[in-house]
Amino acid sequence: MKFCDNIQKLRKEKHMSQEQLAEKLNVSRQAVSKWELGVSIVK
């Protein structure tokens, strides 16, 4: 499973919005969106 698929699946299982996940990770909502789209990856 790719990171982009995995992060979205886990986020939805926890009933979290991208905004909520971004707050927990101290990143922007746009960063979470890019991760889920596979546009940007976490190093």
C-alpha positions as CSV (number, residue, x, y, z in Angstrom):
1,M,0.0,0.0,0.0
2,K,1.3,3.4,-0.9
3,F,1.8,6.2,1.6
4,C,-0.9,8.3,0.0
5,D,-3.5,5.5,0.2
6,N,-2.4,4.5,3.7
7,I,-2.6,8.0,5.3
8,Q,-6.1,8.7,3.8
9,K,-7.4,5.3,4.9
10,L,-6.1,5.7,8.5
11,R,-7.4,9.3,8.7
12,K,-10.9,8.2,7.6
13,E,-10.9,5.2,10.0
14,K,-10.3,7.7,12.8
15,H,-13.1,10.0,11.5
16,M,-10.7,12.9,11.2
17,S,-10.7,15.7,8.6
18,Q,-7.6,16.8,6.8
19,E,-7.7,19.9,9.0
20,Q,-7.7,17.9,12.2
21,L,-4.9,15.6,11.1
22,A,-2.9,18.7,10.0
23,E,-3.3,20.2,13.5
24,K,-2.1,17.1,15.2
25,L,0.9,16.9,12.9
26,N,1.6,20.6,13.1
27,V,1.5,21.0,9.3
28,S,-0.9,22.7,6.9
29,R,-4.1,21.2,5.6
30,Q,-2.7,21.6,2.1
31,A,0.3,19.4,3.1
32,V,-2.0,16.6,4.2
33,S,-4.0,17.0,0.9
34,K,-0.8,16.8,-1.2
35,W,0.3,13.7,0.7
36,E,-3.1,12.0,0.1
37,L,-3.0,12.9,-3.6
38,G,0.6,11.6,-3.9
39,V,1.8,15.0,-5.1
40,S,4.2,15.4,-2.2
41,I,5.9,12.8,0.1
42,V,7.1,12.9,3.6
43,K,10.9,12.4,4.1
